[in-house]
Amino acid sequence: MSLTPAQIAAYHRDGFVTAPGIFAAEANALQQECDRLTGLQHLMDSNNIRCRWQDHAETGECRFDCFDPVIDISPVCERIAREPLLSDMAAQLYGEPAFLFKDKLIFKPSGAKGYDMHQDFISWQGFPESFMTVIVAIDPSDASSGATEVFPGYHQKGYLSPRDGDYHQLDEKLVDLTTGVTLDLQPGDVAFFSGFTPHRSAANKSEHSRRLLYLSFNAASDGGDLRASHYEYFHGWLQERYADYGKTETYFR
Ligand SMILES: O=C(O)CCC(=O)C(=O)O
């Protein structure tokens, strides 16, 4: 199985492309694995920098949202992340081999707020310009469950925020909001999008969690295997950001 020339052309034109059904046979195993991971309560600590948190859109309650990274605690996610089919497809889009750079599992439980407009690229030294994310859908993801919405064509403009090493939300005025495409995905579907593609998501207004595995890659010529050095830098950066807010007891587990 590989991407068609039309899919490759669409990715370069739009900054994203979908590939339905790639992991349909694995969807059940992924759902069961997410249920198991939800039970790892000992990891879900506000000082554990593996965890990301998100408010409930209506009550404001802060709840667990994401494990980043996830493949070191999930053999099933690791199998999918290291599946040659995926890196081969990423390689087709790059025109050269691809390396896994980052992996996270967003649970987005019912009621969770969405994410504001941003590009995934961040201007840390050595952060790959070729950063590309592959979403593997675990639950149905649509407008009602807070699917990712991407804005076509803007990736061609590169990074739209200051290259100062900070995380930036993107001013929505920089994007024609009428052009947004909701990545409507069924369990096992896959979507690829560039690190320069502006995207956002709405709250999960459905009754179910909207679990998506986010796997990011970089091109071989853009640093080679960077995953370990990325997480080392990312963890230090996160701990500094928490410390800026007086949170100094953080750890990674
Ligand atoms: O899963 C979502 O709702 C959006 C997540 C996202 O944009 C991100 O993690 O960069």
The ligand as an ORCA input file, in Angstrom:
! r2SCAN-3c Opt
* xyz 0 1
  O      -6.254     17.077     18.880
  C      -6.628     18.231     18.733
  O      -7.772     18.590     19.000
  C      -5.639     19.242     18.195
  C      -4.242     18.956     18.673
  C      -3.214     19.811     18.047
  O      -3.473     20.660     17.245
  C      -1.812     19.604     18.402
  O      -1.517     18.846     19.354
  O      -0.947     20.229     17.744
*
